[in-house]
Amino acid sequence: MILNVSFFMNKAFILHANEKYFDIIYTAILSIKQYSNLPIYVYLINSDKKIDINGVTTIKWDLNLKNKGNNYIQDGNNFYINRSSSEIYNILIQKPLVTKHALENFADVVAYIDSDSIATPYVENIFNYYDESKSYPYFGEGIYDYLHYNGRGGAMDPNDLSTTLEQPVSELFKLNQYNRVGKRYRQTGYFITGKNSIEFLEEWYWMLNHPTILKNPAYYAPYHEETILNPLLWDRNFYNGLPLVYLNGTLETIDEVYNNLGFTGVSREIRSWLKLPSNKEELLFFHGEKNIEVRNRMITKIKQLYETRTI
């Protein structure tokens, strides 16, 4: 019992979002709580709302935002962020700062979770991958190693990376992105980190707020904090990280995965932006659905599959 108490005190989940995501983040927490009693800390930007769930602490995170509109793109009953919005950029670059705050105030190790996630029964496995002695976070493996946006990005030749999305920021900070060849691109929707990484978090946040980047984030950081993060990791030869721990999908995707596709021991791409982790114990989250009714049905569906030992 003493070990369990220590475990709960030393590890925690964190999430952050603005008030538009309140119900989304609420259902994300409900899904985590199905399978974990670890504390959860929610950083809610410029909002006095509270998540009224046992074991959850809501922190009001003050941020100077200038709402210029057009921050989100509606797609039927779902919606997505507008990647060219400077306000969205300012919200997303709070990730290293809220993580640092959580490490300094609440837990020795924290796992950052994207707010539009629905957890599976293996959610706590995320803590098993991390080496606390490391001086940097372990970020999730990306689906693709070279990204494209608005006609930019990618590379035809590993000896010429001048066309990649990360080239401008690599040049700005004099980072060697050629260390990326043969290595994985890392995503920031899911990561785990400890107190030894605070200096890294501070440097990452400093880079994100560089005046040159703030003047034109759509050019320097089309995938926001990720575009800045990856060259920093490559330059430092920081290659360890999480495996692929999530799957983009909705209610129908759950049935497709567990009842039709199955797991083969090797991660594999099913279709564009949908890549299946290597085994069920590595699939920790379904990601991307924002419709609250559907999200609640996803929680119920996963619970039913778990109780019938399908998962």
C-alpha positions as CSV (number, residue, x, y, z in Angstrom):
1,M,0.0,0.0,0.0
2,I,2.8,2.4,0.8
3,L,4.2,1.9,-2.7
4,N,0.9,2.7,-4.3
5,V,0.6,5.9,-2.3
6,S,4.1,6.9,-3.3
7,F,3.3,6.1,-6.9
8,F,0.2,8.3,-6.9
9,M,2.0,11.2,-5.3
10,N,4.9,11.1,-7.7
11,K,3.1,10.8,-11.0
12,A,0.3,12.8,-12.6
13,F,-1.5,13.6,-15.8
14,I,-1.8,17.2,-17.1
15,L,-3.9,18.8,-19.8
16,H,-4.3,22.3,-21.0
17,A,-6.9,24.1,-23.1
18,N,-9.1,27.2,-23.4
19,E,-12.7,27.4,-22.4
20,K,-13.9,26.3,-25.8
21,Y,-12.5,22.8,-25.0
22,F,-14.1,22.6,-21.5
23,D,-16.5,19.8,-22.3
24,I,-14.0,18.1,-24.5
25,I,-11.4,18.1,-21.7
26,Y,-14.0,17.0,-19.2
27,T,-14.8,13.9,-21.2
28,A,-11.1,13.2,-21.7
29,I,-10.7,13.2,-17.9
30,L,-13.7,10.9,-17.5
31,S,-12.1,8.4,-19.9
32,I,-8.8,8.5,-18.0
33,K,-10.6,8.1,-14.6
34,Q,-12.1,4.8,-15.9
35,Y,-8.7,3.2,-15.6
36,S,-6.5,5.4,-13.4
37,N,-6.6,7.0,-9.9
38,L,-3.6,9.2,-10.6
39,P,-4.1,12.9,-10.0
40,I,-5.0,15.1,-12.9
41,Y,-4.1,18.8,-13.3
42,V,-6.0,20.9,-15.8
43,Y,-4.6,24.2,-16.9
44,L,-7.6,26.2,-18.2
45,I,-6.7,29.4,-20.0
46,N,-8.4,32.6,-18.9
47,S,-11.3,30.7,-17.3
48,D,-12.7,30.4,-13.8
49,K,-14.5,27.1,-14.6
50,K,-13.6,24.1,-12.5
51,I,-13.5,20.4,-13.4
52,D,-15.7,18.9,-10.7
53,I,-14.3,15.4,-10.7
54,N,-12.6,13.7,-7.7
55,G,-8.8,13.8,-8.0
56,V,-8.8,16.6,-10.5
57,T,-7.3,20.1,-9.8
58,T,-8.1,23.0,-12.2
59,I,-5.6,25.8,-12.5
60,K,-6.6,29.1,-14.1
61,W,-3.8,29.9,-16.5
62,D,-3.7,33.6,-17.3
63,L,-2.7,34.4,-20.9
64,N,-2.8,37.7,-22.8
65,L,-4.7,36.8,-26.0
66,K,-6.0,39.1,-28.7
67,N,-9.0,37.3,-30.1
68,K,-8.9,38.0,-33.9
69,G,-11.4,35.3,-34.8
70,N,-11.1,32.5,-37.3
71,N,-9.3,30.3,-34.8
72,Y,-11.2,27.1,-35.7
73,I,-12.4,25.4,-38.8
74,Q,-15.8,23.6,-38.5
75,D,-16.1,20.2,-40.2
76,G,-19.7,18.9,-39.7
77,N,-20.1,18.0,-36.0
78,N,-16.3,18.2,-35.5
79,F,-13.9,21.1,-35.7
80,Y,-10.1,21.7,-36.0
81,I,-7.7,24.4,-35.2
82,N,-6.8,27.0,-37.8
83,R,-3.0,26.4,-38.0
84,S,-2.4,29.9,-39.4
85,S,-3.9,31.6,-36.3
86,S,-1.5,33.4,-34.1
87,E,-3.8,33.0,-31.1
88,I,-3.8,29.2,-31.6
89,Y,0.0,29.4,-31.7
90,N,0.0,31.3,-28.4
91,I,-2.3,28.8,-26.7
92,L,-0.3,25.8,-27.9
93,I,3.1,27.1,-26.9
94,Q,2.0,27.1,-23.3
95,K,2.7,23.3,-23.2
96,P,6.3,23.6,-21.9
97,L,5.3,26.3,-19.4
98,V,2.4,24.4,-17.9
99,T,4.5,21.2,-17.8
100,K,7.2,23.1,-15.9
101,H,4.7,24.5,-13.5
102,A,3.3,21.0,-12.8
103,L,6.8,19.6,-12.2
104,E,7.6,22.4,-9.8
105,N,4.4,22.2,-7.9
106,F,2.6,18.9,-8.1
107,A,4.6,15.8,-9.3
108,D,8.0,14.4,-10.0
109,V,6.8,12.9,-13.3
110,V,4.0,14.2,-15.5
111,A,2.3,12.9,-18.6
112,Y,0.9,15.6,-20.9
113,I,-2.3,14.5,-22.7
114,D,-4.0,16.2,-25.6
115,S,-7.4,17.4,-24.6
116,D,-9.3,15.7,-27.4
117,S,-8.3,12.3,-26.3
118,I,-10.2,9.3,-25.1
119,A,-8.2,6.9,-23.0
120,T,-8.0,3.1,-23.2
121,P,-7.5,0.7,-20.3
122,Y,-3.7,0.9,-20.8
123,V,-3.4,4.7,-20.2
124,E,-1.0,4.3,-17.3
125,N,1.4,2.4,-19.5
126,I,2.7,5.8,-20.6
127,F,4.7,6.0,-17.4
128,N,6.5,2.8,-18.1
129,Y,8.4,4.2,-21.0
130,Y,10.2,7.0,-19.3
131,D,13.7,7.2,-17.9
132,E,13.6,9.8,-15.1
133,S,17.4,10.4,-15.4
134,K,17.0,11.9,-18.8
135,S,17.3,15.6,-19.3
136,Y,14.6,15.9,-21.8
137,P,10.9,14.7,-22.2
138,Y,9.9,11.6,-24.1
139,F,7.6,12.7,-26.9
140,G,5.3,10.5,-28.9
141,E,6.4,8.9,-32.1
142,G,4.9,10.7,-35.1
143,I,2.9,9.1,-37.9
144,Y,5.1,10.6,-40.6
145,D,8.8,11.7,-40.4
146,Y,8.5,14.6,-42.9
147,L,5.4,16.8,-42.8
148,H,3.8,19.1,-45.4
149,Y,1.7,22.2,-45.0
150,N,0.3,24.6,-47.6
151,G,2.5,23.3,-50.4
152,R,5.7,23.4,-48.3
153,G,7.7,20.7,-46.6
154,G,9.1,17.2,-47.2
155,A,12.5,16.2,-48.7
156,M,13.3,14.3,-51.9
157,D,16.9,13.6,-50.8
158,P,18.2,13.0,-47.3
159,N,21.3,14.9,-48.3
160,D,19.3,18.0,-49.1
161,L,16.8,19.0,-46.4
162,S,16.5,22.6,-47.5
163,T,12.8,22.1,-48.4
164,T,11.6,20.7,-45.0
165,L,9.2,22.6,-42.7
166,E,11.9,22.6,-40.1
167,Q,14.6,24.3,-42.3
168,P,13.7,27.9,-41.4
169,V,13.9,27.3,-37.6
170,S,17.0,25.2,-38.0
171,E,18.7,28.0,-39.8
172,L,17.4,30.6,-37.3
173,F,18.8,28.8,-34.3
174,K,21.7,27.1,-36.1
175,L,20.5,23.6,-35.4
176,N,21.6,20.6,-37.3
177,Q,18.5,19.0,-38.7
178,Y,20.5,16.5,-40.7
179,N,20.8,14.5,-37.5
180,R,17.1,13.5,-38.2
181,V,18.0,11.2,-41.1
182,G,16.9,7.7,-40.1
183,K,15.3,8.9,-36.9
184,R,11.7,9.6,-35.9
185,Y,9.7,12.8,-36.0
186,R,8.2,13.5,-32.6
187,Q,4.7,14.8,-31.8
188,T,3.7,16.8,-28.8
189,G,0.2,15.7,-28.2
190,Y,1.5,13.0,-25.7
191,F,4.7,13.2,-23.8
192,I,6.1,12.4,-20.4
193,T,8.8,14.2,-18.5
194,G,10.4,14.7,-15.1
195,K,12.2,17.3,-13.0
196,N,15.5,16.7,-14.8
197,S,14.0,18.1,-18.0
198,I,13.0,21.6,-16.6
199,E,16.0,23.3,-18.3
200,F,15.0,21.7,-21.6
201,L,11.4,22.9,-21.2
202,E,12.7,26.4,-20.5
203,E,14.9,26.5,-23.6
204,W,12.0,25.1,-25.7
205,Y,9.7,27.8,-24.4
206,W,12.3,30.5,-25.1
207,M,12.7,29.4,-28.7
208,L,8.9,29.4,-29.2
209,N,8.8,33.0,-28.1
210,H,11.7,34.2,-30.3
211,P,10.7,37.6,-31.8
212,T,11.4,36.4,-35.3
213,I,9.0,33.4,-34.9
214,L,6.3,35.5,-33.2
215,K,6.3,37.8,-36.2
216,N,5.5,35.0,-38.6
217,P,4.6,31.7,-36.8
218,A,2.8,30.3,-39.8
219,Y,6.2,30.3,-41.7
220,Y,8.6,29.3,-38.9
221,A,6.2,27.0,-37.0
222,P,3.4,25.6,-39.2
223,Y,2.9,22.8,-36.7
224,H,3.5,25.2,-33.8
225,E,5.5,23.9,-30.9
226,E,6.3,20.7,-32.7
227,T,8.1,22.4,-35.6
228,I,10.4,24.1,-33.1
229,L,10.8,21.1,-30.9
230,N,12.1,18.6,-33.4
231,P,15.2,20.4,-34.6
232,L,16.2,21.0,-31.0
233,L,15.9,17.2,-30.3
234,W,17.8,16.3,-33.5
235,D,20.6,18.8,-32.8
236,R,21.1,17.4,-29.3
237,N,20.9,13.8,-30.5
238,F,17.9,13.3,-28.2
239,Y,16.3,10.3,-29.9
240,N,14.6,8.3,-27.1
241,G,10.8,8.7,-26.8
242,L,7.4,7.1,-26.6
243,P,6.3,4.7,-29.2
244,L,3.2,5.5,-31.2
245,V,0.6,5.6,-28.4
246,Y,-2.5,7.0,-30.1
247,L,-4.8,6.5,-33.1
248,N,-6.8,9.2,-34.8
249,G,-10.4,8.1,-34.9
250,T,-13.9,8.2,-33.7
251,L,-16.6,5.7,-32.5
252,E,-16.5,3.5,-35.6
253,T,-12.7,3.4,-35.4
254,I,-12.9,1.5,-32.1
255,D,-14.8,-1.3,-33.7
256,E,-12.5,-1.3,-36.7
257,V,-9.4,-1.6,-34.6
258,Y,-10.4,-4.2,-32.0
259,N,-12.9,-6.3,-34.1
260,N,-11.4,-6.2,-37.6
261,L,-7.8,-4.9,-37.9
262,G,-6.2,-6.3,-34.8
263,F,-2.5,-5.9,-33.8
264,T,0.5,-7.5,-35.5
265,G,3.4,-6.5,-33.3
266,V,4.4,-3.9,-35.9
267,S,2.9,-0.4,-36.2
268,R,1.3,0.0,-39.6
269,E,-0.5,2.7,-41.6
270,I,-4.1,1.9,-42.3
271,R,-4.9,5.1,-44.3
272,S,-3.8,8.7,-44.4
273,W,-3.1,10.0,-40.8
274,L,-4.3,6.7,-39.3
275,K,-1.5,4.5,-38.1
276,L,-2.1,1.6,-35.8
277,P,0.3,1.0,-32.8
278,S,2.1,-2.3,-32.7
279,N,0.1,-3.9,-29.9
280,K,-3.0,-3.1,-27.9
281,E,-1.0,-2.3,-24.8
282,E,0.6,0.6,-26.7
283,L,-2.7,2.0,-27.9
284,L,-3.3,4.4,-25.0
285,F,-5.6,7.0,-26.7
286,F,-8.1,7.6,-29.5
287,H,-7.6,11.1,-30.7
288,G,-9.3,13.9,-32.5
289,E,-13.1,13.5,-32.0
290,K,-14.6,16.6,-30.4
291,N,-18.3,16.0,-30.6
292,I,-19.4,15.4,-26.9
293,E,-22.1,12.9,-27.6
294,V,-19.8,10.8,-29.7
295,R,-17.0,11.1,-27.1
296,N,-19.3,9.8,-24.4
297,R,-20.3,6.9,-26.6
298,M,-16.6,6.1,-27.2
299,I,-16.0,6.0,-23.5
300,T,-18.9,3.5,-23.1
301,K,-17.8,1.4,-26.0
302,I,-14.2,1.0,-24.8
303,K,-15.4,0.1,-21.3
304,Q,-17.8,-2.5,-22.8
305,L,-14.9,-4.0,-24.8
306,Y,-12.7,-4.0,-21.7
307,E,-15.3,-5.7,-19.6
308,T,-15.9,-8.4,-22.2
309,R,-12.1,-8.9,-22.5
310,T,-12.0,-7.9,-26.1
311,I,-9.4,-5.3,-25.2
